């Protein structure tokens, strides 16, 4: 028997849900003919190499330098390997080839380009690599819609966004609760939304100004794995009623009320965005809205306006030379999905994060079963095609793989600061570098052990930033502080 609280989400524009996972340049190969990125298992990759290639691969890994990362990318070019394929936008192949053409003696450029050439993954299921939409993302979007609807009818709340705990104070006033146990959204239960059918692709997120200017937007491009428009996910949404008045919940919610808030807020936001896109000479995104389809916006680059409360906004605007201002209206730029990292076609740009939410009835449930079966057949065909092309040329038993050693760098005149919050953290900043940190991880003594004793008083006791010589090590996509010594 079908659940009464079963809902679907259908993507209307590119969707990226951050998960702190990346496709790093040393963990994928690019099939330039098929225009796909293939994320592979390292052991599987090694098993497909000839003995000669295994030795060359291990020799490169032993080097442990910035240049060796470029060598690894060149080594892996054209290698056939089984794995999980993701389609690529047209500009990615060109970008990939540009990186491979870099001169091996330009260490600074290699480091900069490889750092930027990191593909952020959308949230995925560990056992299948399929994308999903976390229930927390859906619940957060519904909460924002309800808060905006309430802000339209409630009286003005005393609110200064710069005050400590201002956002929490505002939410408590609008939802009429005093502590988390009385929060009406405690009764809203949203499951993760699992995939029925989908396509994924890797695109660029680029910045465009909302108003005409002689200066281009400053935001650097990002490379994101996105869920394509037309994907369908299914999950459950229910609103439980408080067991008794003793719960202290003064504003009980219901599914109709929550959906009505979503329709009110996100329809208004879509109209606002359409107007701003048109004024900027950019294309609008057509959405399936109305009837039993409720608009929502979720995921990365949803726009500051869609995640804040109208009338209480205080949106940070980055200006030239590091200057910062705040706006109570909206952001000054769009983040849009593009085919290229630069020189993109403006008429191909798309906003991120628009979806529609709807109820699953018997008819839709049958359609979704058929779509899921077609999705499974398509995935099996793709995997079979990739495996046929990349038959193993070696065996696991003969593998003598040496993992790449960590890449280290030394920053001669970095600024190091200490944050005592939690278990503590030290951070290092230097112009032209990505930034590095070291967390206390439950024991602050490991921070002091990484810092020469002569710097302890200023850094840890007085909490004053210090200039220092910092040794850093790359771990995944981040840089970790190894040693902090007095500047030369």
Buried (B, 14 or more C-beta within 10 A) or exposed (E): EEEEBBBBBBBBBBBBBBBEBBBBBBBBBBBEEBBBBBBBEEEBBBBBBEEEBBEBBBEBBEBEBBBBBBBBBBBBEEBBBBBBBBBBBEBBBEBBEEBEEBEEEBBEBBBBBBBBBBBBBBBBEEEEBBBBBBBEBBBBBBBBBBBBBBBEEBEEBEBEBEEEEBBEBBBBBBBBBEEEEBBBBBBBBBBBBBBBBBBBBBBBBBBBBBEEEEEEBEBEBBBBBBBBBEBBBBBBBBBEEBEEEEBEBEBBBEBEBBBBBBBBBBBBBBEBBBEBBEEBEBBBBEBBBEEEBBBBBBBBBBBBBBBBBBEBBBBEBBEEEEEEEEBEEBBBBBBBBBBBBEEBEEEBBBBBBBBBBBBBEEEBBEBBEEBBEEBEEEBEEBBEEBBEEBEBBBEEEEBEBEEBEEBBBEBEEBBBBBEEEEEBBBBBBBEEBBEBBBBBEEEBEBBBEBBBEEBBEBBBEEEEBBBBBBBBBBEEBEBBBBBBBEBE
